[in-house]
Amino acid sequence: MLRRPQILFAILTCAVLVTASAAQQEAADRLRMVDEIDAMLASAAGNSGVARLSPRARAAMIEVPRHEFVPPEYRSSAYGNTPLPIGHGQTISQPLVVGLMTELLQLTKTDRVLEVGTGSGYQAAILSVLASEVYTIEIVPELGEMARANLERLGYSNVLTKIGDGYQGWPEHAPFDAIIVTAAPNHVPPPLITQLRSGGRMVIHDYIARPVRALDPGVASGRHCGAQVRCGSLADEVDGSLLLVNA
């Protein structure tokens, strides 16, 4: 007959094994997700201008647990290539979009990054792994608080969050080496241009503009607010477009 300490030990052992098994499955799911992103990028390189994720971007997406940034009822779908609801009429971007936008930013370990549209904090967590400092702004207060709690709970200590209008940027922390806009503006917000360091990069998702085919420097390049602008469509698996601004 098992004694009480033995029973408790057996229960704890089972719990540890279940947790370890779940963590291993989640890690495998992240690896599969990133492999799928690379496959989709390779098949649509003519549209996006990116054939695959760089080793650093790939490692960051394998590391960050996307399931921690979605509501419990959607965790089983966290590593599928699809956006998921996070409440208040908003979604967490699909992994392909996150990976492609991250790749286009070309981040280094010393970069300071501004993100407009925090959502649940997933993109900010990816940026946190790749850059020195991340400043992220969310206009929906409930989402901003949720993102802050998620990022603090998971230990992303180099991310500073703010609730407000991200199109105004964060001037007291400017200039930024890179700016990422996950919203859908119909123009490039001038305050963001002025807060982008000379030689910096800005990537905007769902930019509403005349459709063009590639993010190639020779296609649809022009001047906007004193910065170099390139437009391009996303892969066939994604609705929308990207705008890349080089200051």
C-alpha positions as CSV (number, residue, x, y, z in Angstrom):
1,M,0.0,0.0,0.0
2,L,1.4,3.4,-1.0
3,R,1.9,6.0,1.7
4,R,0.8,9.6,1.4
5,P,4.4,10.9,0.5
6,Q,4.7,8.2,-2.2
7,I,1.3,9.1,-3.6
8,L,2.2,12.8,-3.8
9,F,5.6,11.9,-5.4
10,A,3.8,9.8,-8.0
11,I,1.3,12.6,-8.8
12,L,4.1,15.2,-9.1
13,T,6.1,12.9,-11.3
14,C,3.2,12.4,-13.6
15,A,2.6,16.1,-13.7
16,V,6.2,16.8,-14.7
17,L,6.1,14.2,-17.4
18,V,2.8,15.6,-18.9
19,T,4.3,19.2,-18.8
20,A,7.5,18.0,-20.4
21,S,5.6,16.2,-23.1
22,A,3.4,19.3,-23.8
23,A,6.5,21.5,-24.0
24,Q,8.1,19.1,-26.5
25,Q,5.0,19.0,-28.6
26,E,4.8,22.8,-28.6
27,A,8.5,23.1,-29.6
28,A,7.9,20.6,-32.5
29,D,4.8,22.6,-33.6
30,R,6.9,25.8,-33.7
31,L,9.5,24.1,-35.8
32,R,6.9,22.8,-38.2
33,M,5.3,26.3,-38.4
34,V,8.6,27.9,-39.3
35,D,9.3,25.2,-41.9
36,E,5.9,25.9,-43.5
37,I,6.7,29.7,-43.5
38,D,10.0,29.0,-45.3
39,A,8.2,26.8,-47.8
40,M,5.6,29.5,-48.5
41,L,8.2,32.2,-48.8
42,A,10.1,30.1,-51.3
43,S,7.1,29.5,-53.5
44,A,6.1,33.2,-53.5
45,A,9.5,34.9,-53.5
46,G,8.5,36.7,-56.7
47,N,5.8,38.5,-54.7
48,S,7.5,39.1,-51.4
49,G,11.1,39.5,-52.4
50,V,12.1,37.2,-49.5
51,A,12.9,33.5,-50.3
52,R,13.4,32.3,-46.8
53,L,13.8,33.5,-43.2
54,S,17.3,34.4,-42.0
55,P,18.8,32.2,-39.3
56,R,18.2,34.9,-36.7
57,A,14.5,35.5,-37.6
58,R,13.9,31.7,-37.9
59,A,15.4,31.1,-34.5
60,A,13.3,33.8,-32.9
61,M,10.1,32.4,-34.3
62,I,11.0,28.9,-33.1
63,E,11.8,30.3,-29.6
64,V,8.7,32.5,-28.9
65,P,5.6,30.5,-27.8
66,R,2.8,31.8,-29.9
67,H,0.3,29.8,-27.9
68,E,1.0,32.1,-24.9
69,F,-0.4,35.0,-26.8
70,V,-3.8,33.6,-27.8
71,P,-6.9,32.9,-25.7
72,P,-7.1,29.4,-24.2
73,E,-9.8,28.3,-26.6
74,Y,-7.6,28.9,-29.6
75,R,-4.3,27.4,-28.2
76,S,-4.8,24.2,-30.1
77,S,-4.6,26.3,-33.3
78,A,-1.8,28.5,-32.3
79,Y,0.8,27.0,-34.7
80,G,-1.4,27.0,-37.8
81,N,-0.7,29.6,-40.5
82,T,-3.8,31.6,-39.7
83,P,-4.8,34.8,-37.8
84,L,-6.7,34.1,-34.5
85,P,-9.1,36.2,-32.5
86,I,-7.7,37.9,-29.4
87,G,-10.8,39.9,-28.5
88,H,-12.1,43.4,-29.1
89,G,-12.5,42.7,-32.8
90,Q,-8.7,42.2,-33.3
91,T,-6.6,39.2,-34.3
92,I,-3.1,38.0,-33.8
93,S,-1.4,38.1,-37.2
94,Q,-0.7,34.8,-39.0
95,P,2.8,33.5,-38.6
96,L,3.7,34.1,-42.3
97,V,3.0,37.8,-42.0
98,V,4.9,38.0,-38.7
99,G,7.9,36.2,-40.2
100,L,7.9,38.2,-43.4
101,M,7.6,41.6,-41.7
102,T,10.3,40.6,-39.2
103,E,12.6,39.6,-42.0
104,L,12.1,42.8,-43.9
105,L,13.2,44.8,-40.8
106,Q,16.6,43.3,-41.0
107,L,17.2,43.8,-37.3
108,T,20.5,43.7,-35.5
109,K,21.2,43.1,-31.8
110,T,21.7,46.8,-31.2
111,D,18.6,48.1,-32.9
112,R,15.9,50.1,-31.2
113,V,12.4,49.3,-32.6
114,L,9.0,50.9,-32.5
115,E,6.0,48.7,-33.1
116,V,2.6,50.3,-33.8
117,G,-0.2,47.9,-32.9
118,T,0.8,45.6,-30.0
119,G,-2.2,43.3,-30.1
120,S,-1.5,40.5,-27.7
121,G,2.2,41.1,-27.7
122,Y,3.4,38.2,-30.0
123,Q,5.2,40.4,-32.6
124,A,6.8,42.4,-29.8
125,A,8.1,39.2,-28.3
126,I,9.7,38.2,-31.6
127,L,11.3,41.7,-31.9
128,S,12.5,41.4,-28.3
129,V,14.6,38.4,-29.2
130,L,16.2,40.1,-32.1
131,A,16.7,43.8,-31.0
132,S,18.1,45.7,-28.1
133,E,15.0,47.7,-27.2
134,V,11.4,47.5,-28.3
135,Y,8.8,50.2,-27.8
136,T,5.2,49.1,-28.7
137,I,2.0,51.1,-28.8
138,E,-1.6,49.7,-28.7
139,I,-4.7,51.9,-29.1
140,V,-7.2,49.5,-27.5
141,P,-6.6,49.8,-23.8
142,E,-7.8,46.2,-23.0
143,L,-5.4,44.7,-25.5
144,G,-2.5,47.0,-24.3
145,E,-2.9,45.8,-20.8
146,M,-3.2,42.2,-21.9
147,A,0.0,42.5,-24.0
148,R,1.9,44.1,-21.1
149,A,0.9,41.3,-18.8
150,N,1.8,38.6,-21.4
151,L,5.2,40.2,-22.0
152,E,6.0,40.6,-18.3
153,R,4.9,37.1,-17.4
154,L,7.1,35.6,-20.1
155,G,10.1,37.7,-19.2
156,Y,10.5,40.0,-22.2
157,S,12.1,42.7,-20.1
158,N,13.4,44.8,-23.0
159,V,9.9,45.7,-24.2
160,L,8.2,48.9,-23.1
161,T,4.5,49.1,-23.7
162,K,2.2,52.1,-24.1
163,I,-1.5,52.7,-24.7
164,G,-2.2,55.4,-27.2
165,D,-2.3,56.4,-30.9
166,G,0.6,54.7,-32.5
167,Y,0.4,56.8,-35.7
168,Q,1.9,59.6,-33.5
169,G,4.8,57.4,-32.7
170,W,6.8,57.8,-29.4
171,P,8.9,60.9,-29.9
172,E,10.6,60.9,-26.5
173,H,12.3,57.6,-27.4
174,A,13.1,58.5,-31.1
175,P,14.9,58.0,-33.3
176,F,14.3,54.3,-34.1
177,D,16.4,52.0,-36.2
178,A,13.2,50.2,-37.3
179,I,9.5,50.8,-37.2
180,I,6.8,48.1,-37.8
181,V,3.2,49.0,-38.3
182,T,0.7,46.2,-38.0
183,A,-2.3,48.3,-38.7
184,A,-3.7,49.3,-42.1
185,P,-3.1,53.0,-42.8
186,N,-4.0,54.7,-46.1
187,H,-0.8,56.8,-45.9
188,V,2.5,56.7,-44.2
189,P,2.0,58.7,-40.9
190,P,4.4,61.6,-41.1
191,P,5.4,61.4,-37.4
192,L,6.7,57.9,-38.0
193,I,8.9,59.1,-40.9
194,T,10.4,61.8,-38.7
195,Q,11.1,59.3,-35.9
196,L,12.9,56.9,-38.2
197,R,16.7,57.1,-38.0
198,S,18.6,58.0,-41.1
199,G,19.3,54.6,-42.8
200,G,16.4,53.0,-40.8
201,R,13.6,50.7,-42.1
202,M,9.8,50.9,-41.7
203,V,7.5,48.0,-42.7
204,I,3.7,48.6,-42.9
205,H,1.2,45.8,-43.2
206,D,-2.0,46.1,-45.3
207,Y,-0.9,49.4,-46.7
208,I,-3.7,50.7,-48.9
209,A,-2.1,51.7,-52.2
210,R,-2.0,50.9,-55.9
211,P,-1.1,47.2,-56.1
212,V,2.4,46.4,-57.3
213,R,4.1,43.1,-57.7
214,A,7.4,43.0,-55.9
215,L,9.4,44.4,-53.0
216,D,12.3,44.7,-55.4
217,P,14.3,48.0,-55.2
218,G,13.6,48.5,-58.9
219,V,9.9,48.1,-58.7
220,A,7.5,50.8,-57.6
221,S,10.2,52.8,-55.9
222,G,9.7,56.4,-55.2
223,R,9.9,59.2,-52.6
224,H,7.5,59.7,-49.8
225,C,8.0,62.3,-47.0
226,G,11.7,62.3,-47.9
227,A,12.2,58.6,-47.6
228,Q,12.6,55.8,-50.1
229,V,9.4,53.8,-50.5
230,R,8.8,50.4,-52.0
231,C,5.4,48.6,-52.2
232,G,4.7,45.0,-52.7
233,S,2.1,42.3,-52.4
234,L,2.2,39.4,-49.9
235,A,2.2,35.8,-50.8
236,D,-1.0,34.2,-52.2
237,E,-1.7,32.7,-48.8
238,V,-2.2,36.2,-47.3
239,D,-4.6,39.0,-48.0
240,G,-3.0,42.4,-48.1
241,S,0.2,44.2,-49.0
242,L,3.4,45.5,-47.5
243,L,5.0,48.9,-47.7
244,L,8.8,49.1,-47.0
245,V,10.2,52.5,-46.3
246,N,14.0,53.1,-46.2
247,A,14.9,56.4,-44.6
